[in-house]
């Protein structure tokens, strides 16, 4: 893989802008930061990046999105790309959705909105550490 990508998926552009800025500030130029405003756009982007030999190592996804909930989206990702680390970011996910993602998508973590930037970065770092073992 040529480069490692962190993909943030949320239907609110302001949240995506904030996530990208915080991650870039804390993690620097070690990664490529991509965003998608919905699950289908994210799936297309992942397929495209993989075909360009770029490795999506982490997906940070909102739970409450139009069309498909975050747990269902992360399960689809896991079925196609089980090596991607998955983090759910949410203000509304119910326990069943979190359990569903943990059981069927190998969810690495679920963080609440509003998130703490340091906690998010440490979660991503622990996910990356998991990959390198």
Short mmCIF file of the C-alpha atoms (twelve columns), coordinates in Angstrom:
data_MODEL
# 
_entry.id   MODEL 
# 
loop_
_atom_site.group_PDB 
_atom_site.id 
_atom_site.type_symbol 
_atom_site.label_atom_id 
_atom_site.label_alt_id 
_atom_site.label_comp_id 
_atom_site.label_asym_id 
_atom_site.label_seq_id 
_atom_site.Cartn_x 
_atom_site.Cartn_y 
_atom_site.Cartn_z 
_atom_site.pdbx_PDB_model_num 
ATOM 1   C CA . UNK A 1   0.000   0.000  0.000  1 
ATOM 2   C CA . UNK A 2   1.354   3.408  -0.986 1 
ATOM 3   C CA . UNK A 3   -0.210  5.493  1.735  1 
ATOM 4   C CA . UNK A 4   -2.532  5.150  4.671  1 
ATOM 5   C CA . UNK A 5   -5.924  6.800  4.745  1 
ATOM 6   C CA . UNK A 6   -8.191  7.779  7.620  1 
ATOM 7   C CA . UNK A 7   -11.762 8.118  6.348  1 
ATOM 8   C CA . UNK A 8   -14.391 10.098 8.252  1 
ATOM 9   C CA . UNK A 9   -18.055 9.545  7.344  1 
ATOM 10  C CA . UNK A 10  -20.765 11.897 8.618  1 
ATOM 11  C CA . UNK A 11  -23.752 13.600 7.009  1 
ATOM 12  C CA . UNK A 12  -22.826 16.928 8.621  1 
ATOM 13  C CA . UNK A 13  -20.108 18.758 6.688  1 
ATOM 14  C CA . UNK A 14  -19.169 20.861 9.748  1 
ATOM 15  C CA . UNK A 15  -18.353 17.706 11.725 1 
ATOM 16  C CA . UNK A 16  -16.246 16.344 8.860  1 
ATOM 17  C CA . UNK A 17  -14.313 19.618 8.645  1 
ATOM 18  C CA . UNK A 18  -13.711 19.578 12.383 1 
ATOM 19  C CA . UNK A 19  -12.625 15.914 12.457 1 
ATOM 20  C CA . UNK A 20  -10.239 16.382 9.553  1 
ATOM 21  C CA . UNK A 21  -8.661  19.507 11.090 1 
ATOM 22  C CA . UNK A 22  -8.230  17.871 14.515 1 
ATOM 23  C CA . UNK A 23  -6.736  14.696 13.081 1 
ATOM 24  C CA . UNK A 24  -4.366  16.595 10.816 1 
ATOM 25  C CA . UNK A 25  -3.285  18.804 13.731 1 
ATOM 26  C CA . UNK A 26  -2.647  15.847 16.059 1 
ATOM 27  C CA . UNK A 27  -1.378  13.208 13.598 1 
ATOM 28  C CA . UNK A 28  0.289   15.406 10.978 1 
ATOM 29  C CA . UNK A 29  1.102   14.349 7.444  1 
ATOM 30  C CA . UNK A 30  1.562   10.668 8.279  1 
ATOM 31  C CA . UNK A 31  -1.897  9.965  6.817  1 
ATOM 32  C CA . UNK A 32  -4.196  11.055 4.017  1 
ATOM 33  C CA . UNK A 33  -7.486  12.348 5.445  1 
ATOM 34  C CA . UNK A 34  -10.622 11.694 3.398  1 
ATOM 35  C CA . UNK A 35  -14.267 12.494 4.123  1 
ATOM 36  C CA . UNK A 36  -17.631 11.288 2.848  1 
ATOM 37  C CA . UNK A 37  -21.082 12.651 3.606  1 
ATOM 38  C CA . UNK A 38  -22.875 9.309  3.254  1 
ATOM 39  C CA . UNK A 39  -22.269 5.574  3.291  1 
ATOM 40  C CA . UNK A 40  -22.633 4.917  -0.446 1 
ATOM 41  C CA . UNK A 41  -20.160 7.709  -1.278 1 
ATOM 42  C CA . UNK A 42  -17.800 6.240  1.337  1 
ATOM 43  C CA . UNK A 43  -18.042 2.726  -0.183 1 
ATOM 44  C CA . UNK A 44  -17.232 4.103  -3.645 1 
ATOM 45  C CA . UNK A 45  -14.290 6.045  -2.223 1 
ATOM 46  C CA . UNK A 46  -12.939 2.983  -0.384 1 
ATOM 47  C CA . UNK A 47  -13.140 0.846  -3.532 1 
ATOM 48  C CA . UNK A 48  -11.443 3.616  -5.535 1 
ATOM 49  C CA . UNK A 49  -8.666  4.109  -2.965 1 
ATOM 50  C CA . UNK A 50  -8.034  0.373  -2.760 1 
ATOM 51  C CA . UNK A 51  -7.786  0.162  -6.554 1 
ATOM 52  C CA . UNK A 52  -5.170  2.954  -6.369 1 
ATOM 53  C CA . UNK A 53  -3.242  0.844  -3.830 1 
ATOM 54  C CA . UNK A 54  -3.990  3.187  -0.932 1 
ATOM 55  C CA . UNK A 55  -4.766  1.550  2.385  1 
ATOM 56  C CA . UNK A 56  -7.789  2.685  4.347  1 
ATOM 57  C CA . UNK A 57  -6.687  1.795  7.822  1 
ATOM 58  C CA . UNK A 58  -9.375  3.511  9.897  1 
ATOM 59  C CA . UNK A 59  -12.961 4.573  9.336  1 
ATOM 60  C CA . UNK A 60  -14.576 6.970  11.796 1 
ATOM 61  C CA . UNK A 61  -18.295 6.839  11.073 1 
ATOM 62  C CA . UNK A 62  -21.327 8.601  12.465 1 
ATOM 63  C CA . UNK A 63  -24.176 6.352  13.535 1 
ATOM 64  C CA . UNK A 64  -27.251 8.412  12.614 1 
ATOM 65  C CA . UNK A 65  -27.087 9.030  8.865  1 
ATOM 66  C CA . UNK A 66  -29.732 9.108  6.147  1 
ATOM 67  C CA . UNK A 67  -30.162 5.857  4.242  1 
ATOM 68  C CA . UNK A 68  -28.155 3.490  6.425  1 
ATOM 69  C CA . UNK A 69  -27.193 3.570  10.100 1 
ATOM 70  C CA . UNK A 70  -23.527 3.543  11.040 1 
ATOM 71  C CA . UNK A 71  -23.575 0.031  12.514 1 
ATOM 72  C CA . UNK A 72  -25.048 -1.409 9.295  1 
ATOM 73  C CA . UNK A 73  -22.525 0.542  7.207  1 
ATOM 74  C CA . UNK A 74  -19.570 -0.671 9.299  1 
ATOM 75  C CA . UNK A 75  -20.807 -4.274 9.027  1 
ATOM 76  C CA . UNK A 76  -20.843 -3.939 5.216  1 
ATOM 77  C CA . UNK A 77  -17.317 -2.512 5.338  1 
ATOM 78  C CA . UNK A 78  -16.188 -5.366 7.596  1 
ATOM 79  C CA . UNK A 79  -17.633 -7.998 5.255  1 
ATOM 80  C CA . UNK A 80  -15.699 -6.566 2.304  1 
ATOM 81  C CA . UNK A 81  -12.586 -5.238 4.092  1 
ATOM 82  C CA . UNK A 82  -12.170 -6.961 7.471  1 
ATOM 83  C CA . UNK A 83  -8.706  -5.423 7.967  1 
ATOM 84  C CA . UNK A 84  -10.044 -1.850 8.291  1 
ATOM 85  C CA . UNK A 85  -10.267 -0.553 11.877 1 
ATOM 86  C CA . UNK A 86  -13.758 0.775  12.592 1 
ATOM 87  C CA . UNK A 87  -14.723 3.542  15.041 1 
ATOM 88  C CA . UNK A 88  -18.282 4.772  15.530 1 
ATOM 89  C CA . UNK A 89  -18.877 8.364  16.576 1 
ATOM 90  C CA . UNK A 90  -22.359 9.156  17.775 1 
ATOM 91  C CA . UNK A 91  -24.680 11.318 19.759 1 
ATOM 92  C CA . UNK A 92  -27.645 8.931  19.491 1 
ATOM 93  C CA . UNK A 93  -26.657 5.279  18.967 1 
ATOM 94  C CA . UNK A 94  -28.593 2.853  21.083 1 
ATOM 95  C CA . UNK A 95  -26.969 -0.048 22.920 1 
ATOM 96  C CA . UNK A 96  -28.269 -2.569 20.381 1 
ATOM 97  C CA . UNK A 97  -26.597 -0.702 17.515 1 
ATOM 98  C CA . UNK A 98  -23.291 -0.571 19.380 1 
ATOM 99  C CA . UNK A 99  -23.508 -4.279 20.255 1 
ATOM 100 C CA . UNK A 100 -24.421 -5.071 16.655 1 
ATOM 101 C CA . UNK A 101 -21.316 -3.235 15.390 1 
ATOM 102 C CA . UNK A 102 -19.090 -4.835 18.038 1 
ATOM 103 C CA . UNK A 103 -20.317 -8.333 17.206 1 
ATOM 104 C CA . UNK A 104 -20.623 -8.080 13.416 1 
ATOM 105 C CA . UNK A 105 -18.129 -5.388 12.380 1 
ATOM 106 C CA . UNK A 106 -15.329 -5.904 14.912 1 
ATOM 107 C CA . UNK A 107 -15.922 -2.343 16.144 1 
ATOM 108 C CA . UNK A 108 -12.741 -0.967 17.698 1 
ATOM 109 C CA . UNK A 109 -14.474 1.791  19.682 1 
ATOM 110 C CA . UNK A 110 -17.609 3.878  20.015 1 
ATOM 111 C CA . UNK A 111 -17.107 7.524  20.983 1 
ATOM 112 C CA . UNK A 112 -19.812 9.996  21.953 1 
ATOM 113 C CA . UNK A 113 -20.441 13.369 20.366 1 
ATOM 114 C CA . UNK A 114 -19.206 15.879 21.248 1 
ATOM 115 C CA . UNK A 115 -15.923 13.988 21.209 1 
ATOM 116 C CA . UNK A 116 -12.680 14.855 22.925 1 
ATOM 117 C CA . UNK A 117 -9.919  15.296 20.304 1 
ATOM 118 C CA . UNK A 118 -7.267  13.613 22.464 1 
ATOM 119 C CA . UNK A 119 -9.515  10.614 23.134 1 
ATOM 120 C CA . UNK A 120 -10.264 10.341 19.396 1 
ATOM 121 C CA . UNK A 121 -6.563  10.477 18.483 1 
ATOM 122 C CA . UNK A 122 -5.647  7.932  21.177 1 
ATOM 123 C CA . UNK A 123 -8.433  5.656  19.912 1 
ATOM 124 C CA . UNK A 124 -7.059  5.915  16.375 1 
ATOM 125 C CA . UNK A 125 -3.512  5.257  17.584 1 
ATOM 126 C CA . UNK A 126 -4.642  2.185  19.538 1 
ATOM 127 C CA . UNK A 127 -6.433  0.957  16.394 1 
ATOM 128 C CA . UNK A 128 -3.255  1.411  14.354 1 
ATOM 129 C CA . UNK A 129 -1.272  -0.450 17.024 1 
ATOM 130 C CA . UNK A 130 -3.763  -3.306 16.687 1 
ATOM 131 C CA . UNK A 131 -3.034  -3.441 12.940 1 
ATOM 132 C CA . UNK A 132 0.711   -3.643 13.377 1 
ATOM 133 C CA . UNK A 133 0.526   -6.709 15.661 1 
# 
